[in-house]
Amino acid sequence: MTASTFAIAAAALGVSFLLTLGIRRAARGLGLIDIPNERSSHAVPTPTGGGLAIVVSATAALGLLAAVGLVPARLFLVLGPGGAAVAAVGFIDDRKTLSARIRLFIHFAAAAWAVAWIGPVDLFGTAGEASGLQWLNYAVSTVGIAWFLNMFNFMDGIDAIAASEAVFLCVGTSLLALYSAGVSYIAASVVVIGATSAGFLMWNWPPAKIFMGDVGSGYVGFALAVLGLASGAHSGSALCACLILAGVFVVDATFTLLRRFVRGERVTEPHRTHAFQLLAQRVGHRKATMTVALVNLVWLLPCALASVLMPENALWITLLAYGPLLVGAFALGAGRPQVLPVTQPSAGVVIQFRFARTSERSVFASTQEHGVTERKVHDVG
């Protein structure tokens, strides 16, 4: 990577930080206030949609990288329009709920757009072309991108977990990409995305002053999935390394969704049964997020490095890396039936007192003053 890459990344970090502040102040006028409910992980109304700062600053930074020749134009053509489409549907959903069908249609369209430009993951090698299975490569790649971006959205459920995961994935991917010739543009791309995520993270660290929202989690998930696919075009071990780095999110989201699906639950309904959410209920948001970061650094990063250094064993190393994560998700009870507290009506005499009505603005101002925020759970996953 060049000095220009780091200069653009530093500028993007600053822009993301300032844009997040601006969105936080304008949240009420934009209709971006997250009101808690019985399935939420936060307790007070909190601004959301701060991920829009990541979208704007990252898109601008990637455009500059493409303009100076540090990123291929075709990659920007994927992350630009495709990422904007995913972010737009997420922004609308942050303001008013969209149907899952509309969101999934846009997600799959963006994923197909990305695969058309970058090419699919090669599952069968030359044998796939000879046997007419190339279509399966395209199908798996498209579904994989759509799943990853939704998975990232599922996991954006407590303070700072999605933003800190994005920073870790970007730093880890950039370091591992430097081991492989010809993928410096991937390192440059993830550096700027990580920088913009870090700018937002400063406002999202527990207790969060603003939430990322679907606009940010969808975009970041899409961008990381596309860059993982681009890495896989160079080698299968690079794709395995990316999947290992994202192991906490991949295992938690997939295990929880499958367990709920097998039990016959509607997976589109809100819930709080992801492993990280159950952990946060026990130890709090800050400690839960830091626990995930510790697992990433101590376990997943070394495993990802091993998969790059020993590409012939990359698949086995990936399975090894996921093993303890599956055990942890099961032990925490991820995907088990959720028991919500039921308020029993009082049998005694209830005396009601009439208090002065507090405006929504004063409640929100009070929550900002004391900085007491928790985190919402998303609609699906």
C-alpha positions as CSV (number, residue, x, y, z in Angstrom):
1,M,0.0,0.0,0.0
2,T,1.1,3.5,-0.7
3,A,1.2,6.8,1.3
4,S,-1.8,7.9,-0.9
5,T,-3.9,5.0,0.4
6,F,-3.2,6.0,4.1
7,A,-3.8,9.7,3.4
8,I,-7.2,8.9,1.8
9,A,-8.1,6.5,4.6
10,A,-7.2,9.1,7.3
11,A,-9.3,11.7,5.5
12,A,-12.2,9.2,5.2
13,L,-12.0,8.5,8.9
14,G,-12.3,12.2,9.7
15,V,-15.2,12.7,7.3
16,S,-17.0,9.7,8.7
17,F,-16.6,11.0,12.3
18,L,-18.0,14.4,11.4
19,L,-20.8,13.1,9.3
20,T,-21.9,10.8,12.1
21,L,-22.1,13.8,14.4
22,G,-24.2,15.6,11.8
23,I,-26.6,12.7,11.4
24,R,-26.9,12.4,15.1
25,R,-28.0,16.0,15.4
26,A,-30.4,15.7,12.4
27,A,-31.8,12.3,13.4
28,R,-35.1,13.7,14.6
29,G,-35.8,15.7,11.5
30,L,-34.9,12.7,9.3
31,G,-37.1,10.3,11.2
32,L,-34.2,8.3,12.4
33,I,-35.0,7.7,16.1
34,D,-35.0,4.1,17.3
35,I,-37.9,3.6,19.8
36,P,-37.3,0.6,22.1
37,N,-39.8,-2.2,22.5
38,E,-40.0,-5.4,24.5
39,R,-37.6,-7.2,22.1
40,S,-35.1,-4.4,22.0
41,S,-31.7,-4.5,23.6
42,H,-31.7,-0.7,24.3
43,A,-33.9,1.1,26.9
44,V,-34.3,4.7,25.6
45,P,-35.0,6.3,22.2
46,T,-31.7,6.6,20.3
47,P,-30.7,8.1,17.0
48,T,-30.0,5.6,14.3
49,G,-28.9,5.6,10.6
50,G,-25.3,6.7,11.5
51,G,-24.0,4.1,9.1
52,L,-24.9,6.6,6.3
53,A,-21.7,8.4,7.3
54,I,-19.8,5.2,6.4
55,V,-21.6,4.8,3.1
56,V,-20.8,8.4,2.0
57,S,-17.2,8.6,3.2
58,A,-16.3,5.1,2.0
59,T,-17.8,5.6,-1.5
60,A,-16.0,8.9,-1.9
61,A,-12.7,7.3,-0.7
62,L,-13.0,4.3,-3.0
63,G,-13.8,6.7,-5.9
64,L,-10.5,8.5,-5.1
65,L,-8.6,5.3,-5.0
66,A,-10.1,4.3,-8.4
67,A,-9.3,7.7,-9.8
68,V,-5.6,7.4,-8.9
69,G,-5.4,3.8,-10.1
70,L,-5.0,2.1,-6.8
71,V,-8.3,0.3,-7.2
72,P,-9.6,-1.3,-10.4
73,A,-12.5,0.7,-12.0
74,R,-14.6,-2.5,-12.2
75,L,-14.4,-2.9,-8.4
76,F,-15.7,0.7,-7.9
77,L,-18.5,0.0,-10.3
78,V,-19.5,-2.9,-8.1
79,L,-19.2,-1.2,-4.7
80,G,-20.5,2.2,-6.0
81,P,-23.9,1.4,-7.5
82,G,-24.4,-2.0,-5.7
83,G,-23.5,-0.5,-2.3
84,A,-25.7,2.5,-2.9
85,A,-28.7,0.3,-3.7
86,V,-28.2,-1.8,-0.6
87,A,-27.7,1.4,1.5
88,A,-30.7,3.1,0.0
89,V,-33.1,0.2,0.9
90,G,-31.5,0.1,4.4
91,F,-32.0,3.8,4.9
92,I,-35.7,3.6,3.9
93,D,-36.1,0.6,6.3
94,D,-34.5,2.6,9.1
95,R,-37.2,5.3,8.7
96,K,-40.2,3.0,8.0
97,T,-40.3,-0.8,7.9
98,L,-40.0,-2.3,4.4
99,S,-41.2,-5.8,3.5
100,A,-38.6,-8.5,3.6
101,R,-39.3,-9.3,-0.1
102,I,-38.4,-5.8,-1.3
103,R,-35.2,-5.8,0.8
104,L,-34.2,-9.3,-0.4
105,F,-34.9,-8.4,-4.0
106,I,-32.5,-5.5,-3.9
107,H,-29.9,-7.5,-2.0
108,F,-29.9,-10.3,-4.5
109,A,-29.9,-7.8,-7.4
110,A,-26.8,-6.1,-6.0
111,A,-25.2,-9.5,-5.3
112,A,-25.8,-10.6,-8.9
113,W,-24.4,-7.3,-10.2
114,A,-21.2,-7.9,-8.2
115,V,-20.8,-11.4,-9.4
116,A,-21.3,-10.3,-13.0
117,W,-18.5,-7.8,-12.8
118,I,-16.0,-9.7,-10.5
119,G,-16.8,-13.3,-11.5
120,P,-17.9,-16.2,-9.3
121,V,-16.0,-18.2,-6.8
122,D,-14.5,-21.3,-8.6
123,L,-15.9,-24.4,-6.9
124,F,-15.1,-26.9,-9.6
125,G,-12.1,-25.5,-11.5
126,T,-11.9,-26.5,-15.1
127,A,-14.1,-29.5,-14.4
128,G,-16.9,-27.1,-13.7
129,E,-16.7,-25.5,-17.2
130,A,-16.4,-28.9,-18.9
131,S,-19.4,-30.4,-17.0
132,G,-21.6,-27.3,-17.5
133,L,-21.7,-26.5,-13.7
134,Q,-20.4,-22.9,-14.1
135,W,-23.9,-21.7,-13.4
136,L,-23.7,-23.2,-10.0
137,N,-20.6,-21.1,-9.3
138,Y,-22.6,-18.0,-10.1
139,A,-25.6,-19.1,-8.0
140,V,-23.5,-19.9,-4.9
141,S,-21.5,-16.6,-5.2
142,T,-24.7,-14.6,-5.5
143,V,-26.4,-16.3,-2.6
144,G,-23.2,-16.0,-0.6
145,I,-23.0,-12.2,-0.9
146,A,-26.7,-11.8,-0.2
147,W,-26.4,-14.0,2.9
148,F,-23.3,-12.3,4.2
149,L,-24.8,-8.8,4.0
150,N,-27.9,-10.0,5.8
151,M,-25.8,-11.8,8.3
152,F,-24.0,-8.6,9.1
153,N,-27.3,-6.9,9.6
154,F,-28.5,-9.7,11.9
155,M,-25.4,-9.3,14.1
156,D,-25.8,-5.5,14.5
157,G,-27.6,-5.9,17.7
158,I,-25.6,-4.4,20.6
159,D,-23.4,-1.3,20.9
160,A,-20.3,-1.3,18.8
161,I,-20.3,-4.9,17.8
162,A,-20.8,-4.4,14.1
163,A,-18.5,-1.4,13.8
164,S,-15.7,-3.0,15.8
165,E,-16.1,-6.3,13.8
166,A,-15.9,-4.2,10.6
167,V,-12.6,-2.6,11.8
168,F,-11.2,-6.0,12.7
169,L,-12.2,-7.6,9.4
170,C,-10.7,-4.8,7.4
171,V,-7.4,-4.7,9.3
172,G,-7.1,-8.5,9.2
173,T,-8.0,-8.8,5.5
174,S,-5.5,-6.0,4.6
175,L,-2.7,-7.7,6.5
176,L,-3.4,-11.1,5.0
177,A,-3.8,-9.6,1.5
178,L,-0.3,-8.3,1.7
179,Y,0.9,-11.9,1.8
180,S,-0.5,-12.5,-1.7
181,A,0.8,-10.9,-4.9
182,G,-1.6,-9.0,-7.0
183,V,-4.2,-8.1,-4.3
184,S,-2.9,-4.8,-3.0
185,Y,-6.0,-3.2,-4.3
186,I,-8.0,-5.4,-1.9
187,A,-5.8,-4.2,1.0
188,A,-6.3,-0.6,-0.1
189,S,-10.1,-1.0,-0.3
190,V,-10.6,-2.6,3.1
191,V,-8.3,0.0,4.7
192,V,-10.6,2.8,3.7
193,I,-13.7,0.9,4.7
194,G,-12.1,0.1,8.1
195,A,-11.2,3.7,8.5
196,T,-14.7,5.0,7.9
197,S,-16.1,2.3,10.3
198,A,-13.6,3.5,12.9
199,G,-14.8,7.1,12.5
200,F,-18.4,5.9,13.2
201,L,-17.3,3.6,16.0
202,M,-16.2,6.6,18.1
203,W,-19.9,7.5,18.4
204,N,-21.1,4.0,18.7
205,W,-18.9,2.7,21.5
206,P,-20.9,1.8,24.6
207,P,-23.0,3.6,25.7
208,A,-23.8,4.3,22.1
209,K,-24.7,7.9,21.1
210,I,-26.0,6.7,17.7
211,F,-26.7,3.3,16.1
212,M,-25.5,2.1,12.7
213,G,-28.8,1.2,11.3
214,D,-29.6,-1.0,8.3
215,V,-28.2,1.6,6.0
216,G,-24.7,1.0,7.4
217,S,-24.8,-2.7,8.3
218,G,-26.1,-3.7,4.9
219,Y,-23.5,-1.6,3.1
220,V,-20.6,-2.8,5.2
221,G,-21.7,-6.4,4.9
222,F,-22.1,-6.1,1.1
223,A,-18.7,-4.4,0.7
224,L,-16.9,-7.0,2.8
225,A,-18.6,-9.9,0.9
226,V,-17.6,-8.4,-2.4
227,L,-14.0,-8.0,-1.3
228,G,-14.0,-11.5,0.0
229,L,-15.2,-12.8,-3.3
230,A,-12.5,-10.8,-5.1
231,S,-9.9,-12.3,-2.8
232,G,-11.3,-15.8,-3.6
233,A,-10.6,-15.1,-7.3
234,H,-6.9,-15.2,-6.5
235,S,-6.9,-18.2,-4.3
236,G,-9.3,-20.5,-2.4
237,S,-7.2,-20.1,0.8
238,A,-7.8,-16.3,0.7
239,L,-11.5,-16.8,0.7
240,C,-11.2,-19.3,3.6
241,A,-9.1,-16.7,5.5
242,C,-11.9,-14.1,5.0
243,L,-14.5,-16.6,6.3
244,I,-12.3,-17.4,9.3
245,L,-11.9,-13.8,10.2
246,A,-15.7,-13.4,10.1
247,G,-16.2,-16.6,12.1
248,V,-18.0,-15.1,15.1
249,F,-20.6,-13.5,12.9
250,V,-20.9,-16.4,10.5
251,V,-21.3,-19.1,13.2
252,D,-23.6,-17.1,15.5
253,A,-26.0,-15.9,12.7
254,T,-26.1,-19.2,10.9
255,F,-26.4,-21.4,13.9
256,T,-29.2,-19.2,15.4
257,L,-31.1,-19.0,12.2
258,L,-31.0,-22.7,11.5
259,R,-32.0,-23.6,15.0
260,R,-35.0,-21.3,14.9
261,F,-36.0,-22.5,11.4
262,V,-35.8,-26.2,12.4
263,R,-38.0,-25.5,15.4
264,G,-40.6,-23.9,13.1
265,E,-40.2,-20.3,14.1
266,R,-40.7,-17.5,11.7
267,V,-37.2,-16.3,11.1
268,T,-38.4,-12.9,10.0
269,E,-39.7,-12.1,13.5
270,P,-37.6,-10.0,15.9
271,H,-35.8,-11.9,18.7
272,R,-32.9,-11.7,21.1
273,T,-31.5,-15.2,20.9
274,H,-28.2,-14.6,19.1
275,A,-25.3,-15.8,21.2
276,F,-23.8,-12.3,21.5
277,Q,-27.2,-10.9,22.6
278,L,-27.5,-13.6,25.4
279,L,-23.9,-12.8,26.4
280,A,-24.7,-9.1,26.6
281,Q,-27.7,-9.8,28.8
282,R,-25.3,-11.4,31.3
283,V,-22.3,-9.1,31.2
284,G,-23.4,-5.9,29.4
285,H,-22.8,-4.5,26.0
286,R,-19.2,-3.3,26.6
287,K,-17.9,-6.6,27.9
288,A,-19.8,-8.6,25.2
289,T,-18.3,-6.5,22.4
290,M,-14.8,-6.8,24.0
291,T,-15.2,-10.5,24.4
292,V,-15.9,-10.8,20.6
293,A,-12.9,-8.7,19.9
294,L,-10.7,-10.9,22.1
295,V,-11.8,-14.0,20.3
296,N,-11.1,-12.4,17.0
297,L,-7.6,-11.4,17.9
298,V,-6.5,-14.5,20.0
299,W,-8.2,-17.3,18.0
300,L,-9.5,-16.3,14.6
301,L,-6.7,-14.1,13.3
302,P,-4.0,-16.8,13.9
303,C,-6.2,-19.4,12.3
304,A,-6.7,-17.1,9.2
305,L,-2.9,-16.6,9.0
306,A,-2.4,-20.4,9.2
307,S,-4.8,-20.9,6.3
308,V,-2.8,-18.4,4.1
309,L,0.5,-20.0,5.1
310,M,-0.8,-23.6,4.5
311,P,-3.3,-23.2,1.6
312,E,-3.5,-26.9,1.1
313,N,-5.1,-27.3,4.5
314,A,-7.2,-24.1,4.4
315,L,-10.6,-25.9,4.4
316,W,-9.6,-28.0,7.5
317,I,-8.3,-25.0,9.3
318,T,-11.6,-23.2,8.6
319,L,-13.5,-26.1,10.2
320,L,-11.1,-26.1,13.1
321,A,-11.6,-22.4,13.7
322,Y,-15.4,-22.7,13.7
323,G,-15.5,-25.7,16.1
324,P,-15.1,-23.7,19.4
325,L,-17.4,-21.0,18.1
326,L,-20.2,-23.6,17.6
327,V,-19.6,-25.0,21.1
328,G,-19.8,-21.4,22.5
329,A,-23.0,-20.6,20.6
330,F,-24.6,-23.8,21.9
331,A,-23.5,-23.3,25.4
332,L,-24.9,-19.7,25.5
333,G,-28.2,-21.1,24.2
334,A,-28.3,-19.4,20.8
335,G,-31.5,-20.0,19.0
336,R,-33.4,-21.4,21.9
337,P,-37.1,-20.3,22.5
338,Q,-37.2,-16.8,23.8
339,V,-39.1,-16.2,27.0
340,L,-40.3,-12.6,27.3
341,P,-41.4,-11.2,30.6
342,V,-45.1,-11.2,31.1
343,T,-46.6,-8.5,33.2
344,Q,-49.4,-9.8,35.5
345,P,-52.3,-7.4,36.2
346,S,-52.4,-6.4,39.8
347,A,-55.3,-7.8,41.9
348,G,-55.4,-4.8,44.3
349,V,-56.8,-1.4,44.0
350,V,-54.8,0.9,41.6
351,I,-54.7,4.6,42.4
352,Q,-53.6,6.7,39.4
353,F,-52.0,10.1,39.6
354,R,-51.9,12.5,36.8
355,F,-48.5,13.9,36.0
356,A,-47.5,16.7,33.7
357,R,-47.0,15.2,30.2
358,T,-43.3,15.0,29.2
359,S,-42.7,15.8,25.6
360,E,-40.8,13.3,23.4
361,R,-38.1,16.0,22.8
362,S,-37.4,16.3,26.5
363,V,-37.2,12.5,27.0
364,F,-34.7,12.3,24.1
365,A,-32.7,15.3,25.5
366,S,-32.5,13.6,28.8
367,T,-31.2,10.4,27.3
368,Q,-28.6,12.3,25.4
369,E,-27.5,14.1,28.6
370,H,-27.0,10.9,30.6
371,G,-25.7,8.8,27.7
372,V,-27.8,5.8,28.8
373,T,-28.3,3.8,25.7
374,E,-28.6,0.1,24.8
375,R,-29.0,-1.5,21.4
376,K,-31.9,-2.7,19.3
377,V,-32.4,-6.1,17.8
378,H,-33.0,-6.3,14.1
379,D,-36.1,-7.6,12.4
380,V,-34.7,-10.8,11.2
381,G,-32.0,-13.4,12.0
